[in-house]
Amino acid sequence: MAIPYRAEHVGSLLRPTALIEAREAWEAGRMQASALKEIEDHAILDALEMQRQTGVSVLSDGEFRRSNWGGGFLDALEGLGEDPRGRAAGRAWKGAHAEVASATLPKQKIVTGKLRAREPFASGEASFLKAHAGAPFKITIPSPTMFHHLFTPGLSEPAYASSEDVLEDLVQICTAEIDRLHKLEVPYIQLDSLRYINVIDAADKGALDPTEAARTLDALIAADNRVLASARRDGVTRGVHLCRGNHRSSWTVKGSYDSVAEKLFAEVDADRFLLEYDDERSGGFEPLRFMPKGKVVVLGLVTTKSPQLETIDALRRRVDEAAKFVPFDNLAIGTQCGFASTHLGNLLTEDEERKKLELVAEAARRIWG
């Protein structure tokens, strides 16, 4: 079977300045939601045209209606409040721009009540894309495992007895949203699931407890598979994206896929794995030997953290290296992560972003023909 999407990006794109300013004005109460939506609509139409011109295989709305990659989901939920302890969200950021990244972290939210979706969090995005994409498009949704840690002992018990109970409701909310996406005939649903990096991180630090790692992986895979099962339909591509942190050109974790590969690749019920492989932090391609027959691996070889352009010859060599472990025809190429996991984005320009996408598309044409 021909692989329909040889060249893709993870989903988020750099917001134009006008959109960043409009969202900040809306959050501060200086702009009506209807005015923000109008600006979002125009920005998304421009982003769609830019993607079509670059030649990438599948389009997104750039996650322009979200404050960050998971923001649409969290913003739609009742039952969350700010952590009274004033903690910032996320891990410690690392790399050359860690100071920039750490200065712009939002406040941590916690579970304060029963979780319910006030409104759909992705089907509105899908409706607009269906009407305007003019090409295959994807909808990205965060794995529910990204948020059950918002259960906070001593503060969340009036609503839930445990984080497992929170996870159960989050799975139900996600699967209900996917039902709405199916009604809109969304061709590609991507689950962004990053908690596997907890195991990768522990292994890299030499602190991996095999029993605890297996228990953690089992729980994460079980939850993701319930979401992916609801996404299974004829004609629908189901992707899973993993990365090691992405905010303002910084990262949080390093380490190869070795500690998770055998169980993760064999048991996660996805059609495509979008894997970060833009530098040495991700290790080598050897863990791909555990990839089951028929699965597609999107090699995230093109970095979104830097404007420096990779060469097509270097990308071709890396694809050839990966083909020692996954059949050549089951490989594709993409970016290692989004360009703007948060609305402020990574430290490159929109023109540099466009050149990255053109590179992904041209590399795919030259490598696979």
C-alpha positions as CSV (number, residue, x, y, z in Angstrom):
1,M,0.0,0.0,0.0
2,A,1.3,3.4,-0.9
3,I,2.2,5.7,2.0
4,P,0.0,8.8,1.5
5,Y,1.9,11.2,3.7
6,R,5.7,11.2,3.0
7,A,6.3,14.8,4.2
8,E,4.6,16.2,7.2
9,H,5.1,18.4,10.2
10,V,3.9,17.7,13.7
11,G,1.1,20.3,13.8
12,S,1.8,23.6,15.4
13,L,3.1,26.6,13.4
14,L,4.5,30.0,14.3
15,R,1.8,32.5,15.1
16,P,1.9,35.8,13.2
17,T,2.5,38.8,15.5
18,A,-1.1,40.0,15.0
19,L,-2.5,36.7,16.3
20,I,-0.2,36.7,19.3
21,E,-1.2,40.2,20.2
22,A,-4.9,39.4,19.7
23,R,-4.8,36.4,22.0
24,E,-3.0,38.4,24.7
25,A,-5.6,41.1,24.3
26,W,-8.5,38.6,24.6
27,E,-6.9,36.9,27.7
28,A,-6.6,40.4,29.3
29,G,-10.3,41.1,28.6
30,R,-9.5,43.8,26.0
31,M,-10.9,41.9,23.0
32,Q,-14.2,40.1,22.3
33,A,-14.0,36.4,21.5
34,S,-15.7,37.0,18.1
35,A,-12.9,39.5,17.1
36,L,-10.2,37.0,18.2
37,K,-11.9,34.3,16.0
38,E,-11.9,36.5,13.0
39,I,-8.2,37.1,13.4
40,E,-7.6,33.4,13.9
41,D,-9.6,32.6,10.7
42,H,-7.5,34.9,8.6
43,A,-4.3,33.6,10.1
44,I,-5.3,30.0,9.5
45,L,-6.3,30.7,5.9
46,D,-2.8,32.2,5.3
47,A,-1.1,29.2,7.0
48,L,-3.1,26.8,4.9
49,E,-2.0,28.5,1.7
50,M,1.6,28.6,2.9
51,Q,1.6,24.8,3.6
52,R,0.0,24.1,0.2
53,Q,2.8,26.0,-1.5
54,T,5.5,24.2,0.4
55,G,4.2,20.8,-0.8
56,V,3.9,19.0,2.5
57,S,1.5,16.1,2.4
58,V,-0.9,16.9,5.1
59,L,-2.0,20.3,6.5
60,S,-2.9,21.6,9.9
61,D,-4.4,24.8,11.2
62,G,-1.1,25.5,13.1
63,E,-3.0,25.0,16.4
64,F,-3.7,28.8,16.0
65,R,-6.9,28.6,18.1
66,R,-4.9,27.3,21.1
67,S,-2.7,29.0,23.7
68,N,-0.4,25.9,23.5
69,W,-0.4,22.4,22.1
70,G,-2.8,21.1,24.8
71,G,-4.5,24.4,25.6
72,G,-7.6,23.8,23.6
73,F,-8.3,20.7,25.6
74,L,-7.6,22.3,29.0
75,D,-9.5,25.5,28.1
76,A,-12.6,23.5,27.3
77,L,-12.7,21.7,30.7
78,E,-14.6,22.6,33.8
79,G,-13.1,21.4,37.0
80,L,-9.6,23.0,36.8
81,G,-8.2,25.8,38.8
82,E,-4.9,27.5,39.5
83,D,-2.5,25.8,41.9
84,P,-2.6,27.9,45.1
85,R,1.0,27.2,45.6
86,G,1.8,29.2,42.5
87,R,3.8,26.5,40.8
88,A,4.8,27.0,37.1
89,A,3.7,24.3,34.6
90,G,6.2,21.9,33.1
91,R,9.7,20.6,33.7
92,A,13.0,22.5,33.9
93,W,14.0,23.7,30.4
94,K,17.4,23.0,29.0
95,G,19.6,24.0,26.1
96,A,21.0,27.3,24.8
97,H,17.7,29.1,25.2
98,A,16.6,27.6,28.6
99,E,16.5,31.0,30.3
100,V,14.1,32.4,27.6
101,A,11.9,29.3,27.9
102,S,11.8,29.4,31.7
103,A,10.7,33.0,31.8
104,T,7.5,32.3,29.9
105,L,6.0,29.4,31.7
106,P,2.2,29.5,32.6
107,K,0.9,28.8,36.1
108,Q,0.2,25.2,36.9
109,K,-3.5,24.2,36.9
110,I,-4.9,21.5,39.2
111,V,-8.0,19.4,39.4
112,T,-10.5,21.2,41.7
113,G,-13.8,19.7,40.6
114,K,-15.4,17.1,38.4
115,L,-14.0,17.3,34.9
116,R,-16.5,18.0,32.1
117,A,-16.1,19.5,28.7
118,R,-17.9,22.8,28.5
119,E,-17.6,22.7,24.7
120,P,-15.9,20.7,22.0
121,F,-12.2,21.4,21.9
122,A,-11.2,20.1,18.4
123,S,-14.3,19.7,16.3
124,G,-14.6,23.4,15.7
125,E,-11.0,23.4,14.3
126,A,-11.9,20.4,12.2
127,S,-15.0,22.1,10.7
128,F,-13.0,25.1,9.5
129,L,-10.3,22.9,8.1
130,K,-12.8,20.7,6.3
131,A,-14.2,23.8,4.6
132,H,-10.9,25.4,3.7
133,A,-8.0,23.0,3.7
134,G,-8.4,21.8,0.1
135,A,-6.1,18.9,0.9
136,P,-5.7,16.2,3.5
137,F,-5.5,17.7,7.0
138,K,-4.8,16.5,10.5
139,I,-6.3,17.3,13.9
140,T,-3.9,16.9,16.9
141,I,-5.2,16.1,20.3
142,P,-3.3,15.6,23.6
143,S,-3.2,12.2,25.2
144,P,-5.3,12.2,28.4
145,T,-2.2,10.8,30.1
146,M,-0.7,14.3,29.8
147,F,-3.1,15.7,32.4
148,H,-4.1,13.2,35.0
149,H,-1.1,14.3,37.1
150,L,-3.2,17.5,37.7
151,F,-4.8,15.5,40.5
152,T,-3.1,17.1,43.5
153,P,-3.2,15.2,46.8
154,G,-4.7,17.4,49.6
155,L,-6.5,19.6,47.1
156,S,-8.3,17.4,44.5
157,E,-9.9,14.7,46.8
158,P,-13.3,16.4,47.1
159,A,-13.8,15.6,43.4
160,Y,-11.6,12.5,42.8
161,A,-10.2,9.7,44.9
162,S,-7.1,9.3,42.8
163,S,-5.3,10.3,39.6
164,E,-6.5,7.0,38.0
165,D,-10.1,8.3,38.4
166,V,-9.1,11.6,36.8
167,L,-7.6,9.7,33.9
168,E,-10.8,7.7,33.4
169,D,-12.8,10.9,32.9
170,L,-10.2,12.4,30.6
171,V,-10.3,9.3,28.4
172,Q,-14.1,9.6,28.2
173,I,-13.8,13.3,27.2
174,C,-11.3,12.5,24.5
175,T,-13.2,9.6,23.0
176,A,-16.4,11.8,22.9
177,E,-14.5,14.4,21.0
178,I,-13.2,11.9,18.5
179,D,-16.7,10.7,17.8
180,R,-17.4,14.3,16.8
181,L,-14.3,14.3,14.6
182,H,-15.5,11.2,12.8
183,K,-18.8,12.9,12.0
184,L,-16.8,15.5,10.3
185,E,-14.8,12.9,8.4
186,V,-11.4,14.0,9.6
187,P,-8.9,12.0,7.7
188,Y,-6.0,12.1,10.2
189,I,-6.0,12.2,14.0
190,Q,-2.8,12.6,15.8
191,L,-2.4,11.8,19.5
192,D,0.4,13.8,21.2
193,S,1.6,11.6,24.0
194,L,4.7,12.7,25.9
195,R,4.6,10.9,29.2
196,Y,6.7,8.1,27.9
197,I,9.6,10.5,28.3
198,N,9.4,9.9,32.0
199,V,10.7,6.4,31.4
200,I,13.3,7.6,28.9
201,D,14.5,10.3,31.3
202,A,14.9,7.8,34.2
203,A,16.8,5.4,31.9
204,D,19.1,8.2,30.7
205,K,19.8,9.2,34.3
206,G,20.6,5.6,35.3
207,A,17.6,5.6,37.7
208,L,15.3,3.2,35.8
209,D,13.4,0.7,38.0
210,P,12.3,-2.0,35.5
211,T,9.3,-3.0,37.4
212,E,8.1,0.6,37.8
213,A,8.9,1.3,34.2
214,A,6.8,-1.6,33.0
215,R,3.9,-0.5,35.3
216,T,4.1,3.0,34.0
217,L,4.2,1.9,30.3
218,D,1.3,-0.4,30.8
219,A,-0.9,2.3,32.2
220,L,0.1,4.9,29.6
221,I,-0.4,2.5,26.7
222,A,-3.7,1.3,28.0
223,A,-5.1,4.8,28.1
224,D,-3.7,5.8,24.7
225,N,-5.1,2.6,23.1
226,R,-8.6,3.4,24.3
227,V,-8.3,6.8,22.6
228,L,-6.7,5.3,19.5
229,A,-9.4,2.5,19.3
230,S,-12.1,5.2,19.2
231,A,-10.2,6.8,16.3
232,R,-10.1,3.7,14.2
233,R,-12.2,4.0,11.1
234,D,-11.7,3.1,7.5
235,G,-9.9,5.9,5.8
236,V,-8.6,7.5,9.0
237,T,-4.9,7.7,9.7
238,R,-4.0,7.5,13.4
239,G,-0.6,8.9,14.5
240,V,1.2,9.1,17.8
241,H,3.8,11.8,18.4
242,L,6.5,11.6,21.0
243,C,9.1,14.3,21.9
244,R,11.4,15.4,24.7
245,G,10.0,18.8,25.3
246,N,9.7,21.8,23.0
247,H,9.2,25.4,24.1
248,R,11.1,28.5,22.9
249,S,13.7,26.4,21.2
250,S,14.4,24.5,24.5
251,W,14.0,20.9,25.6
252,T,13.6,19.0,28.9
253,V,14.8,15.4,28.4
254,K,17.4,13.4,26.5
255,G,17.8,9.7,26.0
256,S,17.2,7.1,23.3
257,Y,14.0,5.1,22.8
258,D,15.6,1.9,24.0
259,S,13.9,1.9,27.4
260,V,10.4,2.1,25.9
261,A,10.7,0.8,22.3
262,E,9.9,-2.9,22.6
263,K,6.7,-2.4,24.5
264,L,5.7,0.9,23.1
265,F,6.1,0.1,19.4
266,A,4.6,-3.4,19.8
267,E,1.5,-2.4,21.8
268,V,0.5,1.1,21.0
269,D,-2.3,0.7,18.4
270,A,-1.2,3.5,16.0
271,D,-0.7,3.5,12.2
272,R,2.2,6.0,12.3
273,F,4.8,7.0,14.9
274,L,6.1,10.6,14.6
275,L,9.5,10.4,16.4
276,E,12.0,13.0,17.4
277,Y,15.3,12.4,15.7
278,D,16.8,15.8,15.0
279,D,20.0,15.5,17.2
280,E,22.0,13.2,19.4
281,R,19.5,13.6,22.3
282,S,17.3,11.0,20.7
283,G,19.9,8.3,20.3
284,G,20.3,6.1,17.3
285,F,17.8,4.2,15.1
286,E,18.5,0.8,16.6
287,P,15.3,0.8,18.8
288,L,13.2,0.9,15.5
289,R,14.0,-2.8,15.2
290,F,11.0,-3.3,17.4
291,M,8.6,-1.6,15.1
292,P,5.9,-4.0,13.9
293,K,5.5,-4.8,10.3
294,G,3.2,-2.4,8.5
295,K,3.7,0.6,10.8
296,V,4.9,3.8,9.4
297,V,7.7,5.8,11.1
298,V,7.9,9.5,10.4
299,L,11.5,10.4,11.1
300,G,11.6,13.8,12.8
301,L,14.9,14.7,11.2
302,V,14.3,18.4,10.5
303,T,14.6,20.5,13.7
304,T,12.1,23.3,14.5
305,K,14.4,24.6,17.3
306,S,16.9,26.3,15.0
307,P,16.7,28.2,11.7
308,Q,19.7,26.3,10.4
309,L,18.7,24.2,7.4
310,E,19.7,20.6,7.1
311,T,21.0,19.4,3.8
312,I,19.0,16.9,1.7
313,D,22.1,14.7,1.3
314,A,22.4,14.5,5.1
315,L,18.7,13.7,5.4
316,R,19.0,11.0,2.8
317,R,21.9,9.4,4.6
318,R,19.9,9.3,7.9
319,V,16.9,7.8,6.1
320,D,19.2,5.1,4.7
321,E,20.4,4.4,8.3
322,A,16.9,4.1,9.6
323,A,16.0,1.8,6.7
324,K,18.3,-0.8,8.2
325,F,15.7,-1.3,10.9
326,V,12.4,-0.3,9.2
327,P,11.6,-1.0,5.5
328,F,12.4,2.0,3.3
329,D,8.8,2.1,2.1
330,N,7.5,2.4,5.6
331,L,9.5,5.5,6.4
332,A,8.5,9.2,6.0
333,I,10.1,12.4,6.9
334,G,9.0,15.3,9.1
335,T,9.9,17.9,11.7
336,Q,11.0,16.7,15.2
337,C,8.2,18.6,16.9
338,G,6.0,21.6,16.3
339,F,7.2,25.1,15.5
340,A,5.1,26.6,18.3
341,S,4.2,24.2,21.1
342,T,3.3,27.3,23.0
343,H,1.8,30.4,21.3
344,L,5.1,32.3,21.6
345,G,6.8,29.7,19.4
346,N,10.4,28.7,18.8
347,L,13.1,31.1,18.0
348,L,13.0,31.4,14.2
349,T,11.0,33.5,11.7
350,E,8.0,32.6,9.6
351,D,10.2,32.7,6.5
352,E,12.7,30.3,8.2
353,E,9.7,28.0,9.1
354,R,8.5,28.0,5.5
355,K,12.0,27.0,4.3
356,K,12.0,24.1,6.8
357,L,8.7,22.9,5.4
358,E,9.9,23.2,1.8
359,L,12.9,21.2,2.8
360,V,10.8,18.4,4.3
361,A,8.7,18.3,1.1
362,E,11.7,18.4,-1.3
363,A,13.6,15.8,0.7
364,A,10.6,13.4,0.5
365,R,10.3,13.9,-3.3
366,R,14.0,13.2,-3.8
367,I,14.2,10.3,-1.4
368,W,11.0,8.4,-2.4
369,G,10.4,9.8,-5.8
